[in-house]
Amino acid sequence: MTRHLRHPLALLLQLTVLGALVGLACWPLNRIDQWQDSLLALLPGFSDRPWTLSSVLVAASPLVVMPLLLRLQSGRLRSGAGSGIPQTMLSLEHPERAAVLLGPVATIARLALWTAASLALFPLGREGPVVQVGATVAHALRQRFPRWLPALSNNQVLAIGAGSGLAGGFNSPLMGLVFVMEELTGRFQLTVIWPGAIVCVAAALVSNLGGIGLFPLGLTNALVPEPVQLLWALPLGIGGGLLGGQFARLLVASTAWLKPRVARQPVAWGLLLGAGLAALALLSGGWSGGDGEALMRHMLAGSPPQPVPGSPLGALGWVLVIGARLVAPVLALAAGVPGGLIDPAFSLGAVFGSGLLELLGGSSALGLALGMAAGLAGATQLPLTTVLFAMRMAGDSQWLWGLLLSAVLGAYVGRSLQAKPVYHALTEIGEAPSPS
């Protein structure tokens, strides 16, 4: 083989190996997410069956698990507290801290805490842990083999690894790649785009072998003309953006307020917050539990959420579910439990959009799609990442126009409520020292 061909092939092999290792590390997290769905199926909202002793115990499990997690986070597993994305962003800003923030102790602690919270049906996403897993694998490879991917800087390798974790966790390579540019590096670089694409594709392929459907929420088939999409995208983009922005604002404020208090009295606050999560799950029929993906699949199948099966509130029951899906994730995430806000914000907007269009006589499937885009963009202020994620999850590119407008409006409105993007704001709060 000629010399000028060896280098590109060696680079391609190194990129593929990095992606495959990240995907392999994300695989267990995806299985845990499936186990969470199995537990959600026991609750009345997802099963259309009445409460039983076993379903009540599942819904009330945060009352026991939350104080235990907060106690561990204040002690032996202190390094595992928090989402995982702020820790990755800090490692990009301060490379000398990456050995601790992305080290095996912090990563294993975070994954253990997230696993316990997920199986207790905490309303948490998984982008925080999978982003950290990807960054940790990339950092470990670069430390062990300094000449690994020599054309890329340490920060570029770390950012690509983090993005590939997102790709592996959500079966969405383009979403992971754009997240690198839109959030982690803040600019589109040709030197990063094509290596990042290879790593993200490899991570998504390996992490989802034999388990995750091509379109995780299912296929939508409502044919809506593009002018009608744009018409509905205006109110849904603004309304969903307001909800997403309020979610981010409430999360940032609650995190800042709770951090010193939880550090001083972890068990007491754990009991209080766990009781809140359990109460919301029991009152909503279980709709407030889980990351939100099972809820959205249920809605796409034509079953609008109500507080309990057969609720006399009828279509208006979605208002109470909106409140539960807004408050419940804040109770968990603000306490420092590892997780993510992508799925919670996504499902919050989906419930809002689907219910609103159902009341107004429109397509509830269209409302779900545009609402989830507005809710996520309003919370994260990442419209491009949002659109790619929405198309990947719902599996229909015919709604591109509506999704774009809804996401852009949502991001703009969300910024009016939460000026600093939520991940950056949470990173600053994480930097603040906790009381001893």
VOPAGU-2260 file (C-alpha; in pm, 1 decimal, decimal comma):
REM VOPAGU-2260
SITE   aa  ch    i         X         Y         Z
SITE  MET   A    0       0,0       0,0       0,0
SITE  THR   A    1     138,7     340,0     -91,5
SITE  ARG   A    2     239,4     576,8     181,4
SITE  HIS   A    3     -15,4     845,2      94,0
SITE  LEU   A    4    -298,0     593,5     144,9
SITE  ARG   A    5    -175,6     458,1     478,5
SITE  HIS   A    6    -233,4     778,4     672,6
SITE  PRO   A    7    -602,4     829,5     578,5
SITE  LEU   A    8    -679,0     462,7     641,8
SITE  ALA   A    9    -502,1     470,3     979,1
SITE  LEU   A   10    -695,9     784,8    1072,3
SITE  LEU   A   11   -1023,8     624,7     964,2
SITE  LEU   A   12    -946,2     317,9    1173,5
SITE  GLN   A   13    -863,8     527,6    1482,2
SITE  LEU   A   14   -1184,5     729,9    1446,5
SITE  THR   A   15   -1391,4     414,7    1403,8
SITE  VAL   A   16   -1232,2     250,2    1707,4
SITE  LEU   A   17   -1303,1     557,2    1920,1
SITE  GLY   A   18   -1667,8     559,6    1810,4
SITE  ALA   A   19   -1705,0     185,7    1865,0
SITE  LEU   A   20   -1561,1     207,8    2216,2
SITE  VAL   A   21   -1793,9     495,2    2303,5
SITE  GLY   A   22   -2089,6     303,6    2161,6
SITE  LEU   A   23   -1992,9      -4,0    2361,3
SITE  ALA   A   24   -1974,5     207,2    2678,6
SITE  CYS   A   25   -2320,1     357,2    2604,8
SITE  TRP   A   26   -2482,2      20,3    2540,5
SITE  PRO   A   27   -2558,2     -60,8    2907,5
SITE  LEU   A   28   -2721,4     280,0    2954,9
SITE  ASN   A   29   -2956,6     212,3    2666,1
SITE  ARG   A   30   -3053,2    -121,5    2820,6
SITE  ILE   A   31   -3129,3      48,6    3152,5
SITE  ASP   A   32   -3353,0     291,4    2966,7
SITE  GLN   A   33   -3546,8      -6,7    2830,5
SITE  TRP   A   34   -3581,0    -152,6    3180,5
SITE  GLN   A   35   -3727,2     178,2    3291,9
SITE  ASP   A   36   -3991,6     147,8    3020,4
SITE  SER   A   37   -4080,7    -198,0    3150,3
SITE  LEU   A   38   -4134,9     -58,7    3499,6
SITE  LEU   A   39   -4343,0     229,5    3364,3
SITE  ALA   A   40   -4571,7     -25,7    3199,1
SITE  LEU   A   41   -4685,8    -127,7    3549,9
SITE  LEU   A   42   -4838,5     214,6    3619,5
SITE  PRO   A   43   -5202,9     295,2    3543,1
SITE  GLY   A   44   -5130,1     572,0    3293,5
SITE  PHE   A   45   -4930,4     337,8    3071,4
SITE  SER   A   46   -5129,5      19,6    3132,1
SITE  ASP   A   47   -5491,4     144,3    3154,2
SITE  ARG   A   48   -5524,8     -68,7    3467,1
SITE  PRO   A   49   -5612,1      49,4    3820,6
SITE  TRP   A   50   -5357,0      93,9    4094,6
SITE  THR   A   51   -5229,4    -222,5    4258,1
SITE  LEU   A   52   -4995,2    -272,3    4551,0
SITE  SER   A   53   -4700,5    -337,5    4319,4
SITE  SER   A   54   -4767,3     -31,6    4101,7
SITE  VAL   A   55   -4805,3     191,0    4409,2
SITE  LEU   A   56   -4471,2      65,9    4541,3
SITE  VAL   A   57   -4305,2     137,6    4204,8
SITE  ALA   A   58   -4451,6     489,0    4190,1
SITE  ALA   A   59   -4354,7     560,2    4551,9
SITE  SER   A   60   -3997,2     430,0    4517,6
SITE  PRO   A   61   -3844,6     783,9    4499,3
SITE  LEU   A   62   -3941,4     827,3    4863,0
SITE  VAL   A   63   -3677,4     566,0    4951,4
SITE  VAL   A   64   -3429,6     611,5    4667,4
SITE  MET   A   65   -3394,8     991,1    4673,1
SITE  PRO   A   66   -3262,0    1023,6    5032,3
SITE  LEU   A   67   -3026,1     734,0    4969,5
SITE  LEU   A   68   -2889,6     897,0    4652,2
SITE  LEU   A   69   -2844,9    1236,6    4814,5
SITE  ARG   A   70   -2669,3    1077,2    5110,2
SITE  LEU   A   71   -2429,1     896,3    4875,7
SITE  GLN   A   72   -2375,2    1215,0    4673,1
SITE  SER   A   73   -2272,7    1399,3    4984,9
SITE  GLY   A   74   -2034,6    1121,8    5086,3
SITE  ARG   A   75   -1858,8     841,9    4900,6
SITE  LEU   A   76   -2007,5     922,0    4559,7
SITE  ARG   A   77   -1962,7    1296,9    4581,1
SITE  SER   A   78   -1771,9    1305,6    4251,5
SITE  GLY   A   79   -2073,3    1157,5    4071,0
SITE  ALA   A   80   -2321,3    1434,9    4150,6
SITE  GLY   A   81   -2451,5    1647,3    3866,9
SITE  SER   A   82   -2550,7    1590,7    3508,7
SITE  GLY   A   83   -2217,7    1511,0    3344,3
SITE  ILE   A   84   -2240,0    1780,5    3075,5
SITE  PRO   A   85   -2118,3    2064,9    3303,3
SITE  GLN   A   86   -1826,5    1843,5    3405,6
SITE  THR   A   87   -1742,3    1783,2    3039,4
SITE  MET   A   88   -1764,9    2153,7    2960,2
SITE  LEU   A   89   -1537,7    2234,4    3253,6
SITE  SER   A   90   -1288,0    1980,2    3122,7
SITE  LEU   A   91   -1290,0    2155,6    2786,1
SITE  GLU   A   92   -1233,6    2494,3    2951,3
SITE  HIS   A   93    -977,8    2365,2    3203,9
SITE  PRO   A   94    -799,5    2060,5    3052,5
SITE  GLU   A   95    -590,5    2015,8    3366,6
SITE  ARG   A   96    -908,1    1917,4    3554,9
SITE  ALA   A   97   -1017,2    1649,8    3308,3
SITE  ALA   A   98    -824,3    1373,1    3486,0
SITE  VAL   A   99   -1048,8    1418,5    3792,3
SITE  LEU   A  100   -1378,3    1529,0    3634,2
SITE  LEU   A  101   -1365,8    1257,2    3367,4
SITE  GLY   A  102   -1173,0     999,0    3565,8
SITE  PRO   A  103   -1299,7     646,3    3630,4
SITE  VAL   A  104   -1408,6     722,2    3988,5
SITE  ALA   A  105   -1633,0    1014,6    3889,3
SITE  THR   A  106   -1769,9     835,9    3584,1
SITE  ILE   A  107   -1856,2     510,9    3763,6
SITE  ALA   A  108   -2013,5     704,2    4051,4
SITE  ARG   A  109   -2227,0     909,1    3811,4
SITE  LEU   A  110   -2342,4     602,0    3620,8
SITE  ALA   A  111   -2430,4     419,9    3943,3
SITE  LEU   A  112   -2636,9     713,1    4070,9
SITE  TRP   A  113   -2811,2     760,3    3735,4
SITE  THR   A  114   -2892,6     389,2    3713,6
SITE  ALA   A  115   -3057,1     386,8    4056,4
SITE  ALA   A  116   -3252,3     703,1    3974,5
SITE  SER   A  117   -3367,9     569,0    3637,8
SITE  LEU   A  118   -3491,0     241,0    3780,1
SITE  ALA   A  119   -3678,3     438,6    4046,8
SITE  LEU   A  120   -3853,0     614,6    3754,7
SITE  PHE   A  121   -3704,4     956,7    3820,1
SITE  PRO   A  122   -3804,1    1192,3    3532,8
SITE  LEU   A  123   -3449,0    1227,0    3400,9
SITE  GLY   A  124   -3295,0    1211,2    3056,9
SITE  ARG   A  125   -2965,3    1039,6    2988,2
SITE  GLU   A  126   -2770,8    1294,2    2784,1
SITE  GLY   A  127   -2559,2    1396,9    3083,6
SITE  PRO   A  128   -2424,3    1048,6    3157,7
SITE  VAL   A  129   -2375,7     949,7    2791,3
SITE  VAL   A  130   -2194,8    1275,1    2710,3
SITE  GLN   A  131   -1961,0    1213,6    3003,2
SITE  VAL   A  132   -1909,7     851,1    2901,8
SITE  GLY   A  133   -1808,4     961,3    2552,4
SITE  ALA   A  134   -1573,9    1228,2    2683,4
SITE  THR   A  135   -1424,5     986,4    2936,1
SITE  VAL   A  136   -1347,2     724,1    2671,4
SITE  ALA   A  137   -1188,7     987,1    2444,8
SITE  HIS   A  138    -983,2    1132,0    2730,9
SITE  ALA   A  139    -863,7     788,4    2845,0
SITE  LEU   A  140    -759,5     691,7    2492,4
SITE  ARG   A  141    -567,7    1014,7    2443,4
SITE  GLN   A  142    -394,1     976,3    2779,4
SITE  ARG   A  143    -299,2     615,5    2710,3
SITE  PHE   A  144    -197,9     676,5    2349,9
SITE  PRO   A  145     -76,5    1039,2    2310,6
SITE  ARG   A  146     -39,6     996,9    1935,0
SITE  TRP   A  147    -400,2     887,1    1892,0
SITE  LEU   A  148    -563,2    1112,1    1627,3
SITE  PRO   A  149    -256,6    1339,5    1597,8
SITE  ALA   A  150    -430,9    1580,0    1359,8
SITE  LEU   A  151    -677,7    1680,1    1632,7
SITE  SER   A  152    -612,2    1875,4    1951,0
SITE  ASN   A  153    -693,9    1730,9    2292,4
SITE  ASN   A  154   -1001,0    1953,6    2318,3
SITE  GLN   A  155   -1125,0    1847,0    1975,9
SITE  VAL   A  156   -1087,9    1479,2    2062,9
SITE  LEU   A  157   -1270,2    1536,9    2392,5
SITE  ALA   A  158   -1555,3    1729,0    2225,0
SITE  ILE   A  159   -1594,5    1465,8    1952,2
SITE  GLY   A  160   -1600,4    1191,4    2214,1
SITE  ALA   A  161   -1867,9    1377,9    2411,3
SITE  GLY   A  162   -2081,4    1426,4    2100,1
SITE  SER   A  163   -2046,4    1061,0    2005,2
SITE  GLY   A  164   -2178,0     969,9    2350,6
SITE  LEU   A  165   -2492,2    1167,8    2268,8
SITE  ALA   A  166   -2510,5     995,0    1930,2
SITE  GLY   A  167   -2479,2     654,4    2094,9
SITE  GLY   A  168   -2727,9     731,8    2368,7
SITE  PHE   A  169   -2999,7     855,1    2132,2
SITE  ASN   A  170   -2921,8     666,0    1811,1
SITE  SER   A  171   -2872,9    1000,3    1635,8
SITE  PRO   A  172   -2530,2    1065,8    1477,4
SITE  LEU   A  173   -2621,3    1404,0    1329,1
SITE  MET   A  174   -2759,7    1524,0    1661,1
SITE  GLY   A  175   -2434,7    1429,8    1835,8
SITE  LEU   A  176   -2225,0    1602,2    1568,6
SITE  VAL   A  177   -2425,3    1925,7    1573,4
SITE  PHE   A  178   -2421,0    1927,7    1955,1
SITE  VAL   A  179   -2041,2    1937,3    1936,9
SITE  MET   A  180   -2053,0    2244,5    1713,8
SITE  GLU   A  181   -2354,2    2423,6    1858,7
SITE  GLU   A  182   -2282,6    2375,4    2228,4
SITE  LEU   A  183   -1938,5    2234,2    2308,8
SITE  THR   A  184   -1711,1    2424,1    2066,4
SITE  GLY   A  185   -1941,5    2709,1    1966,4
SITE  ARG   A  186   -1835,8    2703,9    1600,8
SITE  PHE   A  187   -1848,1    2485,3    1292,0
SITE  GLN   A  188   -1499,8    2361,9    1201,7
SITE  LEU   A  189   -1429,2    2155,6     892,5
SITE  THR   A  190   -1138,1    1991,1    1073,7
SITE  VAL   A  191   -1386,4    1855,3    1329,8
SITE  ILE   A  192   -1697,3    1790,8    1118,9
SITE  TRP   A  193   -1583,5    1489,8     917,9
SITE  PRO   A  194   -1390,4    1313,9    1199,6
SITE  GLY   A  195   -1683,7    1381,6    1430,7
SITE  ALA   A  196   -1928,1    1236,7    1180,8
SITE  ILE   A  197   -1732,6     910,2    1157,5
SITE  VAL   A  198   -1703,5     874,2    1534,5
SITE  CYS   A  199   -2072,7     956,8    1591,5
SITE  VAL   A  200   -2188,6     707,0    1327,7
SITE  ALA   A  201   -1972,7     431,5    1474,8
SITE  ALA   A  202   -2094,2     506,2    1828,3
SITE  ALA   A  203   -2460,8     500,0    1725,4
SITE  LEU   A  204   -2419,9     175,0    1533,8
SITE  VAL   A  205   -2245,2     -12,3    1814,3
SITE  SER   A  206   -2454,4     118,5    2105,2
SITE  ASN   A  207   -2783,7      27,7    1941,0
SITE  LEU   A  208   -2706,4    -315,7    1798,4
SITE  GLY   A  209   -2990,3    -554,5    1869,1
SITE  GLY   A  210   -3213,4    -326,8    2071,7
SITE  ILE   A  211   -3316,1      23,5    1969,6
SITE  GLY   A  212   -3566,4      88,7    1693,0
SITE  LEU   A  213   -3468,6     306,4    1399,1
SITE  PHE   A  214   -3713,4     575,7    1506,9
SITE  PRO   A  215   -3745,0     547,0    1887,7
SITE  LEU   A  216   -4086,2     714,1    1912,4
SITE  GLY   A  217   -4230,8     541,7    1607,1
SITE  LEU   A  218   -4330,1     661,4    1261,3
SITE  THR   A  219   -4580,8     941,7    1212,4
SITE  ASN   A  220   -4802,3     950,4     906,9
SITE  ALA   A  221   -5017,7    1263,3     937,5
SITE  LEU   A  222   -4990,3    1452,0     608,2
SITE  VAL   A  223   -4995,4    1825,6     681,4
SITE  PRO   A  224   -4917,2    2083,6     410,2
SITE  GLU   A  225   -4618,3    2304,9     480,0
SITE  PRO   A  226   -4820,2    2632,4     499,3
SITE  VAL   A  227   -5040,8    2472,5     766,3
SITE  GLN   A  228   -4731,3    2358,4     955,5
SITE  LEU   A  229   -4594,9    2712,2     958,1
SITE  LEU   A  230   -4929,7    2848,5    1071,5
SITE  TRP   A  231   -4941,9    2614,9    1372,0
SITE  ALA   A  232   -4569,4    2656,8    1439,8
SITE  LEU   A  233   -4626,2    3019,4    1542,2
SITE  PRO   A  234   -4841,8    2958,2    1854,2
SITE  LEU   A  235   -4678,9    2624,4    1934,3
SITE  GLY   A  236   -4328,0    2766,3    1896,6
SITE  ILE   A  237   -4405,9    3056,2    2126,7
SITE  GLY   A  238   -4605,4    2855,6    2379,8
SITE  GLY   A  239   -4368,6    2559,1    2383,9
SITE  GLY   A  240   -4069,3    2793,0    2401,2
SITE  LEU   A  241   -4218,7    2966,9    2702,1
SITE  LEU   A  242   -4268,3    2631,4    2874,8
SITE  GLY   A  243   -3916,6    2515,0    2789,2
SITE  GLY   A  244   -3763,7    2846,5    2893,0
SITE  GLN   A  245   -3956,4    2840,7    3219,6
SITE  PHE   A  246   -3837,9    2485,4    3279,9
SITE  ALA   A  247   -3474,8    2591,6    3229,9
SITE  ARG   A  248   -3518,4    2901,7    3444,0
SITE  LEU   A  249   -3683,5    2705,6    3724,3
SITE  LEU   A  250   -3412,9    2439,6    3705,6
SITE  VAL   A  251   -3127,2    2688,4    3725,5
SITE  ALA   A  252   -3285,3    2883,7    4013,6
SITE  SER   A  253   -3379,4    2568,0    4204,4
SITE  THR   A  254   -3032,5    2417,6    4158,7
SITE  ALA   A  255   -2866,1    2730,0    4297,3
SITE  TRP   A  256   -3108,2    2738,5    4592,3
SITE  LEU   A  257   -3098,5    2366,1    4672,5
SITE  LYS   A  258   -2726,2    2299,9    4634,8
SITE  PRO   A  259   -2610,3    2433,6    4975,2
SITE  ARG   A  260   -2917,1    2301,7    5155,6
SITE  VAL   A  261   -2887,8    1949,4    5016,3
SITE  ALA   A  262   -2517,7    1948,4    5103,4
SITE  ARG   A  263   -2600,9    2028,4    5468,8
SITE  GLN   A  264   -2903,3    1797,2    5510,9
SITE  PRO   A  265   -2904,3    1538,4    5232,3
SITE  VAL   A  266   -3134,9    1284,3    5396,2
SITE  ALA   A  267   -3397,9    1537,1    5507,8
SITE  TRP   A  268   -3408,2    1701,3    5166,3
SITE  GLY   A  269   -3404,9    1359,8    5002,2
SITE  LEU   A  270   -3715,8    1258,8    5192,8
SITE  LEU   A  271   -3890,3    1583,3    5103,9
SITE  LEU   A  272   -3800,0    1574,3    4734,2
SITE  GLY   A  273   -3867,4    1200,3    4710,6
SITE  ALA   A  274   -4210,2    1253,3    4864,8
SITE  GLY   A  275   -4279,2    1520,1    4603,3
SITE  LEU   A  276   -4181,1    1287,8    4317,0
SITE  ALA   A  277   -4387,0    1001,2    4460,8
SITE  ALA   A  278   -4690,7    1225,9    4512,2
SITE  LEU   A  279   -4675,1    1355,6    4154,4
SITE  ALA   A  280   -4647,8    1000,4    4019,9
SITE  LEU   A  281   -4946,3     882,1    4223,6
SITE  LEU   A  282   -5162,3    1183,4    4138,5
SITE  SER   A  283   -5082,4    1171,3    3768,1
SITE  GLY   A  284   -5130,8     799,1    3726,9
SITE  GLY   A  285   -4758,8     758,6    3662,0
SITE  TRP   A  286   -4734,3    1008,4    3374,9
SITE  SER   A  287   -4478,9    1219,6    3564,1
SITE  GLY   A  288   -4233,8     928,4    3590,4
SITE  GLY   A  289   -3958,3     823,3    3354,4
SITE  ASP   A  290   -3762,7    1021,5    3100,0
SITE  GLY   A  291   -4067,7    1098,8    2884,0
SITE  GLU   A  292   -4001,8     878,5    2580,5
SITE  ALA   A  293   -4258,7     616,4    2684,2
SITE  LEU   A  294   -4509,4     895,9    2735,7
SITE  MET   A  295   -4451,0    1031,3    2384,5
SITE  ARG   A  296   -4478,7     684,3    2229,3
SITE  HIS   A  297   -4810,3     643,2    2409,4
SITE  MET   A  298   -4930,9     975,1    2269,6
SITE  LEU   A  299   -4823,9     891,3    1914,7
SITE  ALA   A  300   -5024,3     569,3    1946,0
SITE  GLY   A  301   -5334,2     783,2    1997,7
SITE  SER   A  302   -5364,5     777,2    2377,9
SITE  PRO   A  303   -5362,8    1132,2    2522,3
SITE  PRO   A  304   -5240,5    1144,1    2882,5
SITE  GLN   A  305   -5491,8    1196,4    3161,1
SITE  PRO   A  306   -5419,0    1214,3    3535,6
SITE  VAL   A  307   -5569,7     866,8    3584,9
SITE  PRO   A  308   -5735,0     627,1    3338,3
SITE  GLY   A  309   -6091,8     738,7    3268,7
SITE  SER   A  310   -6043,1    1076,5    3433,8
SITE  PRO   A  311   -6361,7    1290,4    3423,4
SITE  LEU   A  312   -6144,4    1586,4    3321,7
SITE  GLY   A  313   -6125,2    1440,2    2971,4
SITE  ALA   A  314   -5907,5    1635,1    2731,5
SITE  LEU   A  315   -5826,3    1895,9    2997,7
SITE  GLY   A  316   -5638,9    1632,8    3195,1
SITE  TRP   A  317   -5334,8    1720,1    2988,5
SITE  VAL   A  318   -5303,4    2049,1    3182,0
SITE  LEU   A  319   -5228,8    1858,9    3502,9
SITE  VAL   A  320   -4984,0    1634,6    3318,1
SITE  ILE   A  321   -4804,0    1944,8    3186,6
SITE  GLY   A  322   -4767,5    2068,4    3543,2
SITE  ALA   A  323   -4635,5    1731,9    3659,7
SITE  ARG   A  324   -4387,9    1705,4    3370,1
SITE  LEU   A  325   -4265,6    2058,5    3445,8
SITE  VAL   A  326   -4215,5    2020,0    3820,3
SITE  ALA   A  327   -4102,5    1657,7    3857,5
SITE  PRO   A  328   -3776,2    1682,0    3657,1
SITE  VAL   A  329   -3681,4    1996,6    3846,3
SITE  LEU   A  330   -3718,6    1817,1    4180,9
SITE  ALA   A  331   -3470,7    1551,0    4069,1
SITE  LEU   A  332   -3222,0    1747,0    3859,7
SITE  ALA   A  333   -3197,5    2046,8    4093,0
SITE  ALA   A  334   -3090,0    1813,6    4373,4
SITE  GLY   A  335   -2785,7    1712,6    4169,6
SITE  VAL   A  336   -2906,2    1365,7    4070,8
SITE  PRO   A  337   -2719,9    1270,7    3749,9
SITE  GLY   A  338   -2933,6    1280,1    3439,4
SITE  GLY   A  339   -3039,0    1507,6    3159,7
SITE  LEU   A  340   -3304,2    1755,3    3058,2
SITE  ILE   A  341   -3341,4    1673,6    2687,8
SITE  ASP   A  342   -3610,6    1408,2    2722,6
SITE  PRO   A  343   -3799,6    1593,4    3000,5
SITE  ALA   A  344   -3807,7    1917,2    2797,5
SITE  PHE   A  345   -3897,3    1724,0    2483,2
SITE  SER   A  346   -4191,1    1547,6    2649,3
SITE  LEU   A  347   -4307,0    1867,7    2821,3
SITE  GLY   A  348   -4342,5    2040,7    2484,6
SITE  ALA   A  349   -4498,9    1730,0    2331,9
SITE  VAL   A  350   -4776,9    1712,6    2592,1
SITE  PHE   A  351   -4844,9    2083,9    2548,6
SITE  GLY   A  352   -4853,3    2077,8    2168,3
SITE  SER   A  353   -5051,4    1757,7    2130,0
SITE  GLY   A  354   -5314,9    1860,0    2382,8
SITE  LEU   A  355   -5352,1    2210,9    2243,7
SITE  LEU   A  356   -5408,3    2100,0    1885,6
SITE  GLU   A  357   -5647,0    1828,0    1999,3
SITE  LEU   A  358   -5855,8    2093,3    2176,4
SITE  LEU   A  359   -5844,6    2319,7    1870,2
SITE  GLY   A  360   -5938,7    2046,2    1626,1
SITE  GLY   A  361   -5597,8    2012,4    1461,5
SITE  SER   A  362   -5366,1    1716,2    1421,4
SITE  SER   A  363   -5246,9    1602,2    1763,8
SITE  ALA   A  364   -4948,6    1428,7    1597,5
SITE  LEU   A  365   -4842,3    1758,6    1439,5
SITE  GLY   A  366   -4890,1    1933,2    1773,6
SITE  LEU   A  367   -4671,0    1672,5    1941,6
SITE  ALA   A  368   -4391,6    1716,8    1686,0
SITE  LEU   A  369   -4392,1    2097,3    1684,4
SITE  GLY   A  370   -4446,8    2119,4    2059,5
SITE  MET   A  371   -4159,4    1889,2    2147,7
SITE  ALA   A  372   -3926,6    2088,8    1920,6
SITE  ALA   A  373   -4033,0    2417,0    2080,9
SITE  GLY   A  374   -4005,0    2279,5    2433,8
SITE  LEU   A  375   -3655,0    2140,9    2384,8
SITE  ALA   A  376   -3526,1    2444,8    2196,7
SITE  GLY   A  377   -3675,9    2674,1    2459,8
SITE  ALA   A  378   -3497,4    2485,1    2735,9
SITE  THR   A  379   -3158,7    2440,0    2568,4
SITE  GLN   A  380   -3146,9    2726,7    2313,5
SITE  LEU   A  381   -3006,0    2476,5    2061,6
SITE  PRO   A  382   -3246,3    2489,2    1764,3
SITE  LEU   A  383   -3035,5    2287,6    1517,4
SITE  THR   A  384   -2969,8    2007,1    1762,8
SITE  THR   A  385   -3340,4    2010,6    1845,8
SITE  VAL   A  386   -3458,9    1978,1    1484,7
SITE  LEU   A  387   -3224,5    1689,0    1411,1
SITE  PHE   A  388   -3329,1    1511,3    1730,4
SITE  ALA   A  389   -3700,1    1562,5    1659,4
SITE  MET   A  390   -3671,2    1423,5    1306,9
SITE  ARG   A  391   -3471,3    1125,2    1428,2
SITE  MET   A  392   -3710,1    1043,0    1710,4
SITE  ALA   A  393   -4037,0    1086,4    1519,6
SITE  GLY   A  394   -3907,4     960,6    1184,8
SITE  ASP   A  395   -4073,1    1206,8     948,5
SITE  SER   A  396   -3888,6    1469,8     744,5
SITE  GLN   A  397   -4213,6    1608,4     598,8
SITE  TRP   A  398   -4243,6    1833,1     903,5
SITE  LEU   A  399   -3906,9    2000,7     855,3
SITE  TRP   A  400   -4051,5    2345,5     785,9
SITE  GLY   A  401   -4273,1    2342,1    1091,9
SITE  LEU   A  402   -4002,1    2197,4    1313,0
SITE  LEU   A  403   -3751,1    2462,2    1205,3
SITE  LEU   A  404   -3984,6    2752,8    1273,5
SITE  SER   A  405   -4108,9    2603,3    1598,7
SITE  ALA   A  406   -3753,2    2536,1    1724,1
SITE  VAL   A  407   -3622,9    2881,2    1628,0
SITE  LEU   A  408   -3916,8    3055,4    1793,5
SITE  GLY   A  409   -3884,0    2831,3    2096,7
SITE  ALA   A  410   -3512,9    2907,0    2135,2
SITE  TYR   A  411   -3573,3    3281,0    2098,4
SITE  VAL   A  412   -3857,4    3286,1    2350,8
SITE  GLY   A  413   -3666,2    3059,4    2588,2
SITE  ARG   A  414   -3373,2    3298,9    2588,7
SITE  SER   A  415   -3602,9    3580,1    2701,0
SITE  LEU   A  416   -3676,8    3379,4    3017,8
SITE  GLN   A  417   -3332,4    3224,7    3079,2
SITE  ALA   A  418   -3065,9    3457,7    2940,5
SITE  LYS   A  419   -2770,6    3223,4    2993,4
SITE  PRO   A  420   -2802,7    2885,3    2818,1
SITE  VAL   A  421   -2898,3    2623,1    3071,1
SITE  TYR   A  422   -2587,8    2400,6    3047,3
SITE  HIS   A  423   -2360,1    2702,7    3089,1
SITE  ALA   A  424   -2564,6    2830,1    3383,0
SITE  LEU   A  425   -2551,8    2490,3    3552,7
SITE  THR   A  426   -2177,3    2474,7    3491,9
SITE  GLU   A  427   -2132,7    2805,1    3677,4
SITE  ILE   A  428   -2342,8    2678,9    3968,3
SITE  GLY   A  429   -2133,9    2361,8    3978,8
SITE  GLU   A  430   -1820,6    2573,8    4010,8
SITE  ALA   A  431   -1953,8    2741,7    4324,6
SITE  PRO   A  432   -1819,5    2574,8    4641,7
SITE  SER   A  433   -2060,7    2380,9    4859,9
SITE  PRO   A  434   -2061,3    2424,8    5236,8
SITE  SER   A  435   -1862,6    2162,1    5422,0
